[in-house]
């Protein structure tokens, strides 16, 4: 927040209010008071890029629409659904929201590919061994010339 101008701070504060109002509309409540999660919305609005906040709101809207259409979607309050999406986006984009539930994503461990066990090769016959010896002698003789 320290690097934001006063105009940017006003825009972020508006975004926090927009989050609350949008979630109220999605839930069907219209009492107009401050959203109980305003502190969380402010944190999100100030610490996440606006495009990610709008992405989370769109995903929440899609979930609510899916639920209304009977295709699954949001099973609980849209505000909780939004919070889950925000936390997932924060993890994905390595954004520390300063929440107790914010944990850094686990380090990705790349395991070396395991080679398939070599199929046992049949032992060469005496005839093949003799032929290989002759070829090696001929090759060595060509280098000696």
matplotlib code that plots the C-alpha trace (Angstrom):
import matplotlib.pyplot as plt

x = [0.0, 2.9, 3.7, 0.1, -0.9, -4.0, -5.9, -4.8, -5.8, -9.3, -9.6, -8.6, -11.1, -13.8, -12.9, -13.3, -16.8, -17.6, -16.6, -19.0, -21.9, -21.4, -21.4, -24.5, -26.3, -25.3, -26.5, -29.9, -29.5, -30.3, -30.0, -27.4, -25.1, -21.4, -20.5, -19.2, -16.1, -15.2, -11.8, -11.0, -12.3, -10.0, -7.0, -7.8, -8.4, -5.1, -2.9, -4.1, -4.0, -7.5, -7.7, -7.4, -10.1, -12.4, -11.5, -12.5, -15.8, -16.5, -15.8, -18.1, -20.8, -20.5, -20.7, -23.9, -25.4, -24.5, -26.2, -29.4, -29.4, -29.0, -25.5, -23.7, -21.7, -21.8, -22.9, -22.6, -22.6, -21.1, -18.8, -17.2, -16.9, -15.3, -12.9, -11.8, -11.2, -9.2, -7.0, -6.4, -5.5, -3.2, -1.4, -1.1, 0.3, 2.4, 0.6, 0.8, -2.5, -1.2, -3.9, -3.3, -4.5, -2.1, 0.7, 3.3, 2.8, 4.8, 8.1, 7.8, 10.0, 10.9, 11.6, 14.0, 12.3, 12.6, 14.0, 12.1, 14.0, 16.2, 14.9, 17.5, 19.5, 20.2, 23.8, 25.6, 26.5, 30.1, 29.6, 28.5, 31.4, 33.9, 32.4, 32.6, 36.2, 37.0, 35.3, 37.2, 40.5, 39.7, 38.8, 42.0, 44.1, 42.5, 43.7, 47.2, 47.7]
y = [0.0, 2.3, 2.7, 3.6, 7.2, 8.6, 8.1, 4.5, 4.0, 5.4, 3.0, 0.1, 1.2, 1.4, -2.1, -3.4, -1.9, -3.3, -6.8, -6.6, -5.2, -7.7, -10.6, -9.2, -9.1, -12.7, -13.9, -12.1, -10.0, -6.3, -4.9, -2.3, -2.3, -2.9, -6.4, -8.4, -9.4, -5.8, -6.2, -9.2, -7.5, -4.5, -6.8, -8.5, -5.2, -3.7, -6.7, -8.5, -7.1, -5.8, -8.2, -11.2, -9.8, -9.4, -13.0, -14.2, -12.3, -13.7, -17.2, -16.7, -15.3, -18.4, -20.7, -18.9, -19.1, -22.8, -23.4, -21.6, -23.7, -26.9, -27.7, -27.7, -24.6, -22.6, -24.8, -22.2, -18.5, -16.7, -14.8, -18.0, -19.3, -16.0, -16.3, -19.7, -18.6, -15.6, -17.8, -20.2, -17.4, -15.9, -19.3, -19.7, -16.3, -16.3, -13.4, -13.2, -11.9, -12.1, -14.6, -17.4, -19.7, -18.3, -20.8, -20.7, -23.3, -26.4, -26.6, -28.6, -31.6, -33.0, -36.7, -38.2, -40.4, -44.0, -46.1, -49.2, -52.3, -53.5, -56.6, -59.3, -59.8, -63.3, -64.4, -64.2, -67.5, -68.6, -67.9, -64.3, -63.7, -64.9, -62.7, -59.6, -60.4, -60.6, -57.3, -55.6, -56.9, -55.6, -52.2, -52.1, -53.1, -50.2, -47.7, -49.2, -48.6]
z = [0.0, 0.6, -3.1, -4.1, -4.9, -3.3, -6.5, -6.7, -3.0, -3.8, -6.7, -4.6, -1.8, -4.5, -5.7, -2.1, -1.9, -5.4, -4.2, -1.3, -3.3, -6.1, -3.6, -1.9, -5.2, -6.0, -2.6, -3.0, 0.1, -0.2, 3.3, 2.1, 5.2, 5.1, 4.0, 7.0, 5.0, 4.1, 5.8, 3.7, 0.6, 1.3, 1.8, -1.5, -3.4, -2.1, -2.4, -5.6, -9.1, -10.1, -13.1, -10.7, -8.4, -11.4, -12.5, -9.1, -9.2, -12.7, -11.5, -8.5, -10.8, -13.1, -10.0, -8.8, -12.3, -12.5, -9.2, -10.2, -13.5, -11.5, -12.7, -9.4, -8.7, -5.5, -2.7, 0.1, 0.4, -2.7, -0.3, 0.9, -2.7, -3.7, -0.8, -1.8, -5.4, -4.2, -2.0, -4.8, -7.2, -4.5, -4.2, -7.9, -8.4, -5.2, -3.6, 0.1, 1.5, 5.0, 6.1, 8.5, 5.7, 3.2, 2.8, 0.1, -2.6, -2.0, -3.9, -7.0, -7.0, -10.3, -10.1, -12.6, -15.1, -14.3, -17.1, -18.0, -16.9, -19.7, -21.3, -20.9, -24.1, -25.2, -25.0, -28.4, -30.0, -30.5, -34.2, -33.6, -31.2, -33.8, -36.5, -34.2, -33.4, -37.1, -37.7, -34.8, -36.2, -39.6, -38.2, -36.1, -39.1, -41.1, -38.5, -38.4, -42.2]

ax = plt.figure().add_subplot(projection="3d")
ax.plot(x, y, z, "-o")
ax.set_aspect("equal")
plt.show()
